[in-house]
Amino acid sequence: GWPRPETNSAVIFSHPELGMAGLTETAARAAGLDVAVAEYDYRIDARAQISGEAEGLARIVYQRKDLRIVGIHVLVAGAAGLIGEAALAVANGVTLPQLAATIHPHPTLSEAFGLAARAALAKMG
């Protein structure tokens, strides 16, 4: 049925905000999935720097076997505005290559998704 807990999203309106979609790395491993994590540090993000809130992290949890994204978690001012895309990616089984190929405007906080995916793919060779 819908909504499915493993693809659900939520936001904690703290400072900075915490946006969550899908499984954490710990939950994915507990479910028996072989996962890895792609990360993006918002200290290097142009939009975060422009806003003066350049603290934060984005984490993309993905399966090693097929690169399917099973969770995205974002801790940054404005995370609430990002988590819809994250939930859509998780719910539809988007892969790292698909996310990496998605154009995210510059400068936006959502660039983190594509940049983290591309960095993870580059590490794989």
URJO-V755081 format. One record per residue. N is the residue number from 1. SS is DSSP state (H for helix, E for strand, C for the rest). PHI is phi in whole degrees, 0 to 359 (NA if undefined). D_FIRST is the distance of its C-alpha to the first C-alpha in Angstrom with 2 decimals. Layout:
# URJO-V755081
n=N ss=SS phi=PHI d_first=D_FIRST
n=N ss=SS phi=PHI d_first=D_FIRST
This chain:
# URJO-V755081
n=1 ss=C phi=NA d_first=0.00
n=2 ss=C phi=239 d_first=3.75
n=3 ss=C phi=280 d_first=6.16
n=4 ss=C phi=266 d_first=6.44
n=5 ss=H phi=305 d_first=9.78
n=6 ss=H phi=287 d_first=11.56
n=7 ss=H phi=238 d_first=11.56
n=8 ss=C phi=294 d_first=11.92
n=9 ss=E phi=239 d_first=15.45
n=10 ss=E phi=204 d_first=18.11
n=11 ss=E phi=226 d_first=21.82
n=12 ss=E phi=254 d_first=24.68
n=13 ss=C phi=274 d_first=27.47
n=14 ss=C phi=263 d_first=30.27
n=15 ss=C phi=232 d_first=33.19
n=16 ss=C phi=284 d_first=32.24
n=17 ss=C phi=288 d_first=28.60
n=18 ss=E phi=241 d_first=25.92
n=19 ss=E phi=250 d_first=22.82
n=20 ss=E phi=227 d_first=20.03
n=21 ss=E phi=219 d_first=17.14
n=22 ss=E phi=79 d_first=15.51
n=23 ss=C phi=272 d_first=17.50
n=24 ss=C phi=283 d_first=21.13
n=25 ss=H phi=301 d_first=23.65
n=26 ss=H phi=297 d_first=23.98
n=27 ss=H phi=294 d_first=20.30
n=28 ss=H phi=296 d_first=20.10
n=29 ss=H phi=295 d_first=23.26
n=30 ss=H phi=297 d_first=22.13
n=31 ss=C phi=277 d_first=19.15
n=32 ss=C phi=88 d_first=21.90
n=33 ss=C phi=274 d_first=21.69
n=34 ss=C phi=268 d_first=25.07
n=35 ss=E phi=239 d_first=24.90
n=36 ss=E phi=227 d_first=27.48
n=37 ss=E phi=230 d_first=27.70
n=38 ss=E phi=257 d_first=29.23
n=39 ss=E phi=236 d_first=30.82
n=40 ss=E phi=222 d_first=32.48
n=41 ss=E phi=265 d_first=35.05
n=42 ss=H phi=291 d_first=35.27
n=43 ss=H phi=296 d_first=38.97
n=44 ss=H phi=261 d_first=39.66
n=45 ss=C phi=275 d_first=37.51
n=46 ss=H phi=299 d_first=39.64
n=47 ss=H phi=295 d_first=37.45
n=48 ss=H phi=296 d_first=37.14
n=49 ss=H phi=293 d_first=40.92
n=50 ss=H phi=300 d_first=41.62
n=51 ss=H phi=281 d_first=39.70
n=52 ss=C phi=78 d_first=41.53
n=53 ss=C phi=233 d_first=38.36
n=54 ss=C phi=268 d_first=38.46
n=55 ss=C phi=244 d_first=36.89
n=56 ss=C phi=153 d_first=33.47
n=57 ss=E phi=209 d_first=31.38
n=58 ss=E phi=244 d_first=28.40
n=59 ss=E phi=231 d_first=26.72
n=60 ss=E phi=246 d_first=24.59
n=61 ss=E phi=263 d_first=23.13
n=62 ss=E phi=222 d_first=22.94
n=63 ss=E phi=284 d_first=23.02
n=64 ss=C phi=293 d_first=26.61
n=65 ss=C phi=293 d_first=26.06
n=66 ss=C phi=230 d_first=24.43
n=67 ss=C phi=64 d_first=24.67
n=68 ss=E phi=287 d_first=20.94
n=69 ss=E phi=281 d_first=20.17
n=70 ss=E phi=245 d_first=17.77
n=71 ss=E phi=193 d_first=18.98
n=72 ss=E phi=223 d_first=21.35
n=73 ss=E phi=227 d_first=23.23
n=74 ss=E phi=229 d_first=26.01
n=75 ss=E phi=241 d_first=28.76
n=76 ss=C phi=192 d_first=31.02
n=77 ss=C phi=301 d_first=32.17
n=78 ss=C phi=96 d_first=29.82
n=79 ss=H phi=301 d_first=26.74
n=80 ss=H phi=301 d_first=24.62
n=81 ss=H phi=282 d_first=25.53
n=82 ss=C phi=261 d_first=24.51
n=83 ss=H phi=287 d_first=21.08
n=84 ss=H phi=297 d_first=19.34
n=85 ss=H phi=297 d_first=20.73
n=86 ss=H phi=298 d_first=19.80
n=87 ss=H phi=297 d_first=16.10
n=88 ss=H phi=298 d_first=16.24
n=89 ss=H phi=297 d_first=18.10
n=90 ss=H phi=294 d_first=15.80
n=91 ss=H phi=297 d_first=12.53
n=92 ss=C phi=256 d_first=14.61
n=93 ss=C phi=65 d_first=16.51
n=94 ss=C phi=298 d_first=19.78
n=95 ss=E phi=260 d_first=22.79
n=96 ss=H phi=304 d_first=25.86
n=97 ss=H phi=300 d_first=28.07
n=98 ss=H phi=293 d_first=25.83
n=99 ss=H phi=293 d_first=25.75
n=100 ss=H phi=297 d_first=29.49
n=101 ss=H phi=277 d_first=30.20
n=102 ss=C phi=281 d_first=28.57
n=103 ss=C phi=280 d_first=31.38
n=104 ss=C phi=247 d_first=31.14
n=105 ss=C phi=301 d_first=34.02
n=106 ss=C phi=244 d_first=36.82
n=107 ss=C phi=265 d_first=37.24
n=108 ss=C phi=221 d_first=33.68
n=109 ss=C phi=292 d_first=31.64
n=110 ss=C phi=290 d_first=28.92
n=111 ss=H phi=305 d_first=31.56
n=112 ss=H phi=306 d_first=30.67
n=113 ss=H phi=297 d_first=27.60
n=114 ss=H phi=294 d_first=29.73
n=115 ss=H phi=293 d_first=32.70
n=116 ss=H phi=295 d_first=30.90
n=117 ss=H phi=297 d_first=29.32
n=118 ss=H phi=295 d_first=32.78
n=119 ss=H phi=296 d_first=34.50
n=120 ss=H phi=296 d_first=32.26
n=121 ss=H phi=295 d_first=32.84
n=122 ss=H phi=296 d_first=36.56
n=123 ss=H phi=294 d_first=36.77
n=124 ss=H phi=284 d_first=35.44
n=125 ss=C phi=96 d_first=38.34
